[in-house]
Amino acid sequence: MENKLKRYLMFYSAAAALGFFAVMYIYTGFKLSAPLDDAFIYFQYAKNLAAGHFFEYVIGDGYSSGATSFLYAFLLVPFALFLKGSSIIIVTYFLGAACLFYSGYFLYKTTYKLTSDVLMSGFAAVLFVTNGNILWGYFSGMEIGLFSVLLSANLYMLVSGAGLARRILFLSLLAMVRPEGFIMVLILVCMQLLNKFSGGKKEKILPYLIPLAAGLIYFFINYKFTGDFMPNTMRSKSNFSLNYFYYTDILRQGLDYYLDFLIRIFNGATGHYFPPYAYFIFLIGLLPGVWKEIRDKKAGLFAISFLWFFLGVMSTIFSSFATVHNYRYSMPFVIIFCLFLSYGAGFILEKAEFGGHKNKAAIKIAVLSLFIIFNLFTIWANAVNFGRDCRDIMSQSIAAGKWVKANVPAGERVAINDAGAITYFSDARIFDLVGLATNGQAKVFRDGLGTVFEEIEHVRPKYWMVHLGWFNYERFTLFKKPRMTTFTIDKESPYFVVGSPEVGVETDFTLFNSGDTMKNDHTEKNTFGQVDVIDVADIRDEKKHAYRIFSKGPPNVPGTMFEEEFNAGTRDKVLEAGRITGGGEEFTITGLTPGADLKIVRRVFDPPETLQKVTVDGAAAAEWKSPRADAMYHEQEVTINGKYIKGNTARVKLEEKSVNRYNSFHYWFLQRRK
């Protein structure tokens, strides 16, 4: 039976690949495309790796960590040696078919080890490989299939008693496939330690340091070249990368979303992945085994799968991109769900008497067929979505990349928000506004349009190719009018993140650095001279001055403003970013002269009436009262007595005493000349 299943799975996987390839080809007008831009990020890294540039996204810019999967990027390298342009997409269908076959095969073998039931084992494999969402993911050009097949292989290793060397090999591959894979390995090693110290299984622990080390390699490489252990892909998408947040607030929101996600996706609330009540059948299959292993003090397949599933899905949920691209970040954990959904269904059907009906097996098949019939609808829906997604990527991202190649002078810096196809097809000197391919930009991106603009003032790209749904700067003196080109799509699906239209423009530098200087005279006829300055929302400057905002309640996320307006009392127009808070600010001033009066000048926009306590190095130094003013830029000032200035630096704290929220865009610090 096993050999027959293998033949069927092999035929089906090839047919599925051919079918999705045909759908793509038809929707794109017989051209090659992927259903999401991120696939081209892997293609770009593979292309440059093949050319001898170690994880350089833009040759000459050095290492970057925009590839979530270290392993998958290397897997594509041999093909990138001889396949150019869109042709590498063909390889992803072969890889997807291979991963689909082995995922189904390992799932069958694992279920059979648990049940010794050919019917339920076959059902588990078919349930997984016929899910339309899974097919979308496996043929997307991403690492989804590779991650899933390594999960399924390691599940089989757990239950089959495979040799230690084989287990270590597959765990090492799992640890390198994605950061979540490393988390899975860490969980398993912890469970093995518990088994050892609980007096149960006599397991060797030292060999498990090998997969842990394999997984840590990527993190340490990132740290060596970027100064950050986490890859850019995680930094740019994780809610914990926000500059200002409450952990309790993030955890509360995340857990609420996590529970809702489990119900919507795995219990059929959306009718998108599984039929209603599938989640409860999954729990029936999983929880009794978990309880037995806890009682026996011996963590095995059930306890480890429980942690892998619930912690694995949770690790993908605390991201602002968790729902995009068919929930692709959580998709690999569906293989665990299908295993225990099948196990639970088998348990229920075995306990059911069916009124003593003689054709019990036929009734079982009929019941299980309902799940497969549901899957047929998901295949149809996802095949259509797949075709449309490929068409949209071709008509926007790929077309934009080819346009940049033909129209932007070589060597000019281009600001983009979708790093994949534009770079792959143009090889332009891109600046990734989101921070996947540009080191250090991820935390800037998480603060919004304003902080990104402040960084752009440093980078000064001459061209932009961005989706206005992400970076709508058209209303500012930043994009030259008219647009150079526009790429649109008719309608985006709910899980798509393109943000149509995509526009190509030149940069208008007219108002760059317009906020760097005071527009009104605060020197009192040169009695005061400037000693320091802070450009608020410029991450570089904030770090230099240990600047931070604080809040009396949950902060605004990301808590930034971006405005273009005239300055009060002058005809100067200012374009710059700032921050808003209801609590206050802290920062360190440098270059001070001890004993000299200090004047603080702050640029604000449309200010409310405020009353602030000013503390210098812990001592209450002044109260700063500012009136309500109109919707323009204004410069407010307060003077601190020189007796509070004890050294060359001072730590200043501004604390809002009223209930009003206030903003700040720039600070200048002047001292009385002696």
N, C-alpha and C positions, 0 to 999 in steps of 0.2 A: 504493500500500500504506500509505503514511504517513497519508493522509486516512482510510482505512478503520480503521486502528488508533486514530486520534484519536476516531472515532465510537464504537468499541467501548469505549475507555477512559472516555469521557464517560458512556456508558450504565452501565458497570460501577461507576464512582465514585458516581454518583447512586444506583444500586441498593444499593451497600454502605452508603451513608449512611442510606438508607431502612430497610435491614435492621437495622442497629445501633440506629437510632432505635426501630424496632418492638420489638426485644428489650428495650431500656430501658423502653419504655412498658408492656410486658406485665409485666415483673418488678416494676415500681414500682406496679402497680395503676392505670395510666393517669395517672401524674403525671410531671413533669419532674425529672430528677436527672442528676448527673454521676457517673462511676465513682470519683472521688477528690476529696477536699476541696480540694486545691490549686487546682483550676480556679476556685473561688469567690474565691480571693485576687485573680486577674486581674479577675474581675467587679467586685469591690469597688473596686479601683484605677480601673477604667474608669468606674464609676459616679461616683466622686468627681472624677475628671478631667473628666468631662462636666459636673459641677456647678461647675467652676472651681477645684478644690483640687488643686494639683500634687503628685501622689503622696502625698497624705495618706491613710493607711489609716483612721485615726480622725480625723474632722474636728475640728480644734483641737489635735491632738497634733503637727502638723507633718509634714515630709517623713520617709518611711521607705523603705527599699530592699528590701521584701519581694517585689518582682516580679523574678523571674530574668530575664525577657525584657522589656527596655525597649520593643522594637518591638511585641511582641504586645499589651501593655497599651494602647498607642496605637491599634492596629488595631481594638480593641473599642469605643473611645470613641464613634464615630458611632452604633453600635447601642445603646449605653447611654443615648443621648440620649432615645430614645423607647421602649425595651423595659425593663420593670420586672420585678423578682422573677425567677422561674425562666424567664421567656420568653426571656431572652438565651441560654439553653442551645440553643435551636433554631438560632441563628446559627452555633454552633460546628459543627453538622453540615454546613451549607453550606460553611463554611470548610474543614472536613476533607475534604469531597468535592472541592473545588477544588484543595487541596494534593495529594490523592491522584492526581488526574488529571495535574497538571503534573509531579509526581514521576515517575510512570510514563512520561510523554511525554519528559521530559528524559533519563531513563535509556535509553529506546529510542534517542533521537537520539545520545547519547554512544556507546552500544555500536555503533551503525551506523557512526559515524565511525571506530571502531577496526577493525571487522571487515568492513564492506560486506556483511554477512550478515543478511538480513531475519529468518530463523528465530531466530538467536541474539539479535538485538536485541529481537524480540518476546518471547523467553523471559525476557530480563533484566527487562523491564517487568512481565510477568505474575508472575514469581517474587517481585517486590517487592510488588506491589499485592494479591496473594492471600495474603500472610502474615498469619495471624490476629493476631499480636502487633502488627504495624504497624497493622492496622485498629483494634485496641483503642486504640492511642496516638493515631491521627489523629482519632478521635471522642471522645477523653477530655475535650475542652475545654481542653487544654493547648497549648503552643507547639511541640509535637513535629512536627506536620505542616509548620508554617512553617519551622522549622529545617531539616527534611529537604529540602523543596523548594528552599530557597536553596542547600543543599549540592549538590543535583543540578543546579541551574542553573549554578552556578559550575564544576562538573565539565565541563559542556557547553561553557561559555565557554573553558575551557582547551584543549579538543581541537578546537574549531570555528573558531578564528581570528576570534572575534567582535571587533568594534571596541573600542577602548580605553575609550570613554565608557560603553559597555554593561557592560564588565567592571568598571569602577570603581563603577558604580551597584550591581551585584549584590553586589560585595564589600562595599560600604558597608552594604547591608542585612544581609548575613551577619554583619558585625562588630557590629551592633546587636541581633541576634536573641537572643543568649545569650553569656555570657562565653567559652564554648568556641568560639563563632563568631569572636570577636576573636582567639583563639589560632590558629584556622585562617588568618585573614587575615595574622597576623604570620608564620606559617610560610611562606605563599606569597610575601610580600615578601622574606623572607630568601632564598628560592630564586631569586627574580628578581635579587637582588643577586649571588648566586653566578654566575648565568648571565652577568651583565654583566661581572663581573671575571674570569671564566674565558675571556673572549674569544669566547663563543658568541653567543647571541641578543642583538641590539642593542635592548634593551628600555628604555623610558623609566621612570625610577624615581620621579621627583617626583610624578606623578599618584597613585601608590599611597599617598602620605601622606594622601590624602583619606579612604579607608576606614579607615586607622589612626586618624585624628582622629575619625571618626564613632564608632568603637568606644570610644575613650577618653572620649568625652563622658559616658557613663553613670558611669564610674569617677570622673571629676572632680566630677560632680554629687553622687555619694555622699559624696565627701570633703568637699565644701563644706558639705553639710547635716548629715553624721553624724560627720565626722572620720575616716572609714574608707573607703579606696578600694573595698574589696570589698563587694558587696551582702550584706545580712543573710542571704539564702538560702544563700550559700556559707559564711559564717562559722558558721552554725548546724549545718552538715552536714559540714564538712571536718574530717578528723582532725588537720590542722595547726592547727586553732583550739583544740585542747586546751591548757590552761595549762601542763601538765607532760608532756613526752614526750622520747624520744631520737629524733632524726631518723633514725638508722640503724635503729632498731626499727620506726618507722613505715614507712620505705622497704622494709624486708625483708618486713614483713607485707603491705604494699600490693602489692609485686611478686609475692609468692606468690599473693595473691588475684587479681591481674591475669592471670597465666598460667592459673590455674584457671578464671577467668571466660571467657577465650578458648576454652578447650576445652569448657566446659559449654554455652556459648551458641552459639558459632559452629561447633563440631564435633559437635554433636548428642549430647553426653554426657547431657543431660537429656531429649532428644527434645522440646524445648520450642519452639525457634526453627527449627532446621535439622536435616536428617537427618545421620547419622554420616558422617564424612570430608568433609563440605562444606568445612571449613577448609583441608584440603590441596588441594582443587580451587581454592579461592580463591588460595592461595599460588602454585599453578602458573600461574594467570592473571596474578598481580601481579609476582612476583619477577624473571622474565626481563626484563620491561620496565624494572624498576628498575635492574637490572644494566646494561642497554644504555644507559640515560640516564647512569649513573655513568661508564661507559666513554667515552661521547661528551662528558662534562662539560657536559651540558645537561639540567637538571632540567625535566621536563615533567609530563604527566598521571600517569605511573606513580610517579615519585619523590614528587610532591606528595601523591598519593592514599595512598601508603604512610605518609607522615608524618601526614596528616590522620586516617587510620584508627587507627594504633597510638597516636599521641600523644593523639588525640581521645578514644578509649576510656579511655586511662590517666587523662586529666584528670577523668573521671567516677568512677573506681574508688576514689580516695583520699577516699572519703566513707562515712560510716557508714550512708547511705541508698541506696547504689549498687544494691541488689537489689530495692528496693521498686517497686510499681506497674509490674510487667512490665519491670523494668530500663529505665524510661523515660528515664533520663539518658543511657544509651548508645544508645538506640533510633535516633536520627537517623543514626548511622554505619553502620547496616545498609544504607543505600543504596549506600555505597562497597563494602560486602561483596558485595552482589548484582551490582554491575557486574563485578567481577573474578571472582566465582564463575561468572558466565555466560561471561566471556571464557576462563576456564580450562577450563570444560566444552566450549566450542567447539573449543579447541585439542586437547583429548584426543580428541574425537569425529572431528576432522579427521584426526588421525594414525592412528586405528583403521581397520583394513582391513575388518573385519567379514567376513573370509573371502571377499572379492571379491563380496559379495552385491549383487545388482542394486538392491534397494530400500534403498539406504544412507540416503536421506532419511527413509524410514519408520522405520528403526531409530533414527535420531537423535531423531525425534519421540517414539518410544516411551521412549527413555532419559530424555529431558528431562521427559516426562510424569510420571515417578516423583517428581520434585521437586514438581510441581504437585499431585499426589495427596497427598503429605505435607502440603502447605499446606492442603488441604481439611480435614484433621483439626485443624490449628491454628486454622482459622476457626471450626469447631464449638466447640472447647474455649474459645477466647477470647470467642466470642459469649455462651456460658453464663457465663463469668467476668464479662464486661462487665455482663450483666443483674444478676447477684448483687451486683456492686460498686455499681451504681447504686441497687439496693434498699437496701443497707447504708448508703450515704451518706444516702439519703432518711430511713431510719428512725433514724439517729443524728444526723449533723451538721446536716442541714436541720431535723429535728424539734427538736433542741436549740436552734438559732438562733431558731426560732419560739417555743419555750418561754421563752427569755430575753426576747424581745420582749414577751411577755404577762405575765411574772411578776417581772421584775427592774425596780425603779424606774429611770426614765430618769436618766442621769447617774452612776449607781453604777458603780464599777470592777469588772469581771469578769475573773478570771484564767482563761485558756484555754490549751490546747495545740494545738488545730487551729484555725488563725486564719481559715479560709475561710468556710464556710457560716454559722457562728455570727454572725460580724460582718456578713456580707452581708444576712442576714435579720433581724437585730436592730438594727444600727447602734449597738450598745452601746459604752461606753467600755472596750474590752478591754485587758488586759495580757497580751501574748503571752509565755508562759513559755518557749517555744522560741526566740523572738527574731527571727522572720521579720518581724513588723510592728512590733516594739518595738526601737528602736535601742539598742545596747549590751548587750542581753540574751543575744545568741547565745553569747558566751564564758562567761557565767554558766551558761547551760544546759548547756554542754559539761562542766561540772564535777559535774553530778548534783544529786540532791535537796537536798543540804545547802546548796550555794551558792545554789540557787534560793530556798530558804527565807530565807536571809540577805537576799536582795534583796526578797523579799516583805515582810520586816519594815519596809523603807523604803517600799514602795509601798502596802501595807495594803489590798488589794482586799477588798471586803465579801462578794463571791460568787465561787464557782468553778464552771466547767463543764469538766471534764477527764476524759480516759480514764485509768482506774486503771492500765492497762498502762504508762502514761507517768509519772504522778505519783501514786503510791499513798501518800497522806498519811493514809489513814483510820485507821491504827493510832496516830496521834499526836493530841495535843490541839491540833488545828489545824482539822480539819473538825468542824463541829457535827453532832451526831447527833439524829435520824435524817437521812438524805438528803432533800433536797427533791424530787428526781426522779431517775429512772434510765432510761437508754436502752441497750438491749442488742441484739446480733445473735447468731444461732445459732452461726455458725462463720466464722472468718476464714480467707481463703485464704493460702497461704504467703507471698505477696509483699505482703500487705496490712499497713498499719501503724496501724490504728485503736487497738488496745489496749482492746477492750471489757471491761467496760461503761463507758459515759460517764455521769458523775454530776454532778448539780447540788447544791451545798451552800452553806451560809453559812460564813463564817470564824469560828472560835473564837479570839478574841484573848487568851485567858487567859494563855498562856505566851509571848506575844510579848515579846521583849526580856528574857526571864527570865534569860538568860545574861550580861547586860551588867555585872552587879555581882558582886563577890566575896561568897561566902556565909559565909566564915570571916574572922575578924579577923587581918590580917597587919600591923597598924600598930604592934604592940608598945606599946600604950597611947598611941597618937598620936605615937610617936617618929618614925614614917615617914608621909609624905603622898603621895598618888597624883599622878603628874606626866604619865603617858601611858597609853594602852591600845590594844591591837590585838585586834579581833574577827576571829579566824582564819576563813577561808572566806568572809568578807564581801569581795567583790572590790574594793569602794570603799575599804575600810579597808586592805586589803593593798597596793593601789596607793599610797595615801597614805604608807605606811611602807616602801615598796620591799621588801615581804615576799616571800620565796620559800622553797620547800623544795628540797632536793637529795637525791639518792639514790646509794648506792654501786653499785647495779645498776639494771636496767630499773625505772622507777617504776610504782607502781600507777596505773592510769588509770581514773577521773579522780583517785584518791587522796584522796577525801573520805569523811567519816563524818557521820551524822546520828542523834542519839540523844535520847531523852527518859527521864530517870531522876532519882532523888533525889540530892542532894549529900551526901556523907559528913559526918557530924557535925551535920547540920541536917535539918529536914524540908522544905527548899526543893526544889521540883521544877524541873528545868532542861530546856529544849528548845533545842538549838542545834547548829550544824554545826562540824566541825573537819577537820583534815587528818592523814594518816598517812604516815610515811616511815621508811625504814631508814637514812637518811643524816643529815639535820639540817635546820636552818632558819637563815635570815638575815633581819634586819630593822633598820630605823633607828628609834631612839628620839629623841623631841624633847622640848623643854621642860625639859632637865636643868640642874642647878646644878653647875658644875665643883667637884670635890673632895669632894662628898657621897656617902656610901655609897648604892649602888643595890640595891634588892631587886626580883627578878623573880619574879612569881607566875604560875603556869600552871595552867589547868584541863585535866584529862585524864579519859579514861573507861577503866575496866577496865585500868589501867596495868600493864605488865610491869616488871620490874626494869631500870633504865636507868643508864648512866654516861656523862655528856656533858662534853666539853671546852667551856668558855665562853671565847670570844675577844671582846675589846672593842677596836675600831679596830685590829685586827691583833695585839694583845697578849694572850697567854694570861692570863686573869684569875681563873679558878676551875674547879673540877670540880664537876659537879652530879650527885649520886647520889640516886636515888629508889627506894624499895622496891616490890615487887609489892603490889598492893592488889586489893580485890574489885570486882565489876562495878557500880560506881557512879561518879558524878562525884567527883573528888578535886582538891584544890588543892595544888600543890607549890611550893616556894619555894627560892631560892638568893640569897645576898647577895654583891655585888661590892664590893670595897674602893674607896673614893672616889678613890684615887690613879689609878685607871684612867679616871676620868671627866674628860676634858680640856677639854670644851667644852659648848655647849648641846645638841649632838646626839652620838649615838654609834651606830656600826654594830656590831651584836652578831651573833655567829655561834655557833650551838649545833651541835656535831658529836657524834653518837652513837658511842661507842667500843666498845659491845657489839654483838652480832649481832642484838639484839632490835629489832623495829620498834616505834615509839612514836607517840603521837598528841598533838595539842594543839588546844584549842578556843577558848582565850582567853588573852591575856597582859595583866597589869597591871604597871606599873612605878612603884615607890615609892622616894622618897629620904628619907634621914635629915634631919630638921629640924635646923637650926642654932640 
